[in-house]
Amino acid sequence: MTDRAESHLPLAPSVFHVLLALADGEKHGYAVMKEIRTRTGGAISLGASTLYGIVKRLVEDELIEESSERPDPALDDERRRYYGLTELGRAVAVAESRRLEATLGIARAKRLIPSPRTR
């Protein structure tokens, strides 16, 4: 699985943020957009067409899947589609996190950013 996950790297930041948004459970598209905008302080704000282009590609690559479970229609809009990470999608998100962590290690070694211990 590791080799298969690493074959998807590096991820575009917007794609990685979509995977991160789904890491703690299934969400519909608007909830994904809202979480990304909030978590990044507005630095990344995906429009609907951009998000659904990413979603389409992630579904095709088997990194996410549409949920078969639906909330009670009285509590939610029945047109919404919910998405969650697949096992491969989670492995890709972990691999990208590790890749970025290693890159940050290099930046710290070059003294571009402080080490967490020296803040």
C-alpha positions as CSV (number, residue, x, y, z in Angstrom):
1,M,0.0,0.0,0.0
2,T,2.9,2.4,0.8
3,D,4.3,2.3,-2.8
4,R,0.8,2.8,-4.2
5,A,0.2,5.7,-1.8
6,E,3.5,7.3,-2.6
7,S,2.8,7.1,-6.3
8,H,0.2,9.9,-5.8
9,L,2.8,12.3,-4.3
10,P,3.4,15.1,-4.2
11,L,-0.2,16.4,-3.8
12,A,-1.3,19.9,-4.8
13,P,-2.1,21.9,-1.6
14,S,-5.8,22.0,-2.5
15,V,-6.0,18.3,-3.0
16,F,-4.2,17.7,0.3
17,H,-6.6,20.0,2.1
18,V,-9.6,18.1,0.8
19,L,-8.1,14.8,2.1
20,L,-7.4,16.5,5.5
21,A,-11.0,17.7,5.6
22,L,-12.2,14.2,5.2
23,A,-9.7,12.6,7.6
24,D,-12.1,12.9,10.6
25,G,-15.2,11.7,8.8
26,E,-17.5,12.0,5.9
27,K,-18.6,15.4,4.7
28,H,-20.5,17.0,1.9
29,G,-18.9,19.4,-0.5
30,Y,-20.0,22.6,1.1
31,A,-18.8,21.4,4.5
32,V,-15.4,20.5,2.9
33,M,-15.1,24.0,1.4
34,K,-16.1,25.7,4.7
35,E,-13.6,23.7,6.7
36,I,-10.7,24.4,4.4
37,R,-11.5,28.1,4.3
38,T,-11.8,28.2,8.1
39,R,-8.8,26.1,8.9
40,T,-6.5,28.1,6.5
41,G,-7.8,31.5,7.7
42,G,-9.1,32.1,4.2
43,A,-5.7,31.5,2.5
44,I,-7.3,28.6,0.6
45,S,-10.9,29.1,-0.5
46,L,-12.1,26.6,-3.1
47,G,-15.0,27.4,-5.3
48,A,-17.6,24.7,-6.1
49,S,-16.3,24.0,-9.6
50,T,-12.7,23.6,-8.3
51,L,-13.8,21.4,-5.4
52,Y,-15.9,19.1,-7.5
53,G,-13.1,18.8,-10.1
54,I,-10.9,17.6,-7.3
55,V,-13.6,15.3,-5.9
56,K,-14.1,13.8,-9.3
57,R,-10.4,13.1,-9.7
58,L,-10.1,11.7,-6.1
59,V,-13.0,9.4,-6.7
60,E,-11.5,8.2,-10.0
61,D,-8.2,7.6,-8.2
62,E,-10.0,5.7,-5.5
63,L,-8.8,8.0,-2.7
64,I,-12.3,9.0,-1.7
65,E,-15.7,7.5,-2.2
66,E,-19.3,8.6,-2.1
67,S,-21.0,7.5,1.0
68,S,-23.9,5.1,0.7
69,E,-25.3,6.3,4.0
70,R,-27.5,9.4,4.0
71,P,-28.7,11.6,6.8
72,D,-32.4,11.9,7.5
73,P,-33.8,14.0,4.7
74,A,-35.6,16.2,7.2
75,L,-32.2,17.1,8.6
76,D,-30.3,17.6,5.4
77,D,-30.7,18.4,1.7
78,E,-31.2,15.2,-0.2
79,R,-29.2,16.5,-3.2
80,R,-26.0,16.6,-1.1
81,R,-23.4,13.9,-1.7
82,Y,-21.2,12.8,1.2
83,Y,-17.6,11.7,0.7
84,G,-15.2,9.8,2.8
85,L,-11.6,8.7,2.6
86,T,-10.8,5.2,1.3
87,E,-8.0,3.1,2.9
88,L,-5.8,4.2,0.0
89,G,-6.9,7.9,0.5
90,R,-5.9,7.8,4.2
91,A,-2.5,6.2,3.3
92,V,-1.9,8.9,0.7
93,A,-2.8,11.6,3.3
94,V,-0.4,10.0,5.8
95,A,2.4,9.7,3.1
96,E,2.0,13.4,2.1
97,S,2.0,14.4,5.8
98,R,5.3,12.6,6.3
99,R,6.8,14.1,3.1
100,L,5.9,17.6,4.3
101,E,7.3,16.8,7.8
102,A,10.6,15.8,6.2
103,T,10.6,19.0,4.2
104,L,10.0,21.0,7.3
105,G,13.0,19.2,8.9
106,I,15.2,20.4,6.1
107,A,13.9,24.0,6.5
108,R,14.7,23.8,10.2
109,A,18.2,22.4,9.6
110,K,18.8,25.3,7.2
111,R,17.5,27.6,10.0
112,L,14.7,29.0,7.8
113,I,12.2,28.2,10.5
114,P,12.8,27.6,14.2
115,S,12.7,24.1,15.7
116,P,9.6,23.5,17.9
117,R,12.0,23.2,20.9
118,T,13.5,26.7,20.4
119,R,10.4,28.8,20.0
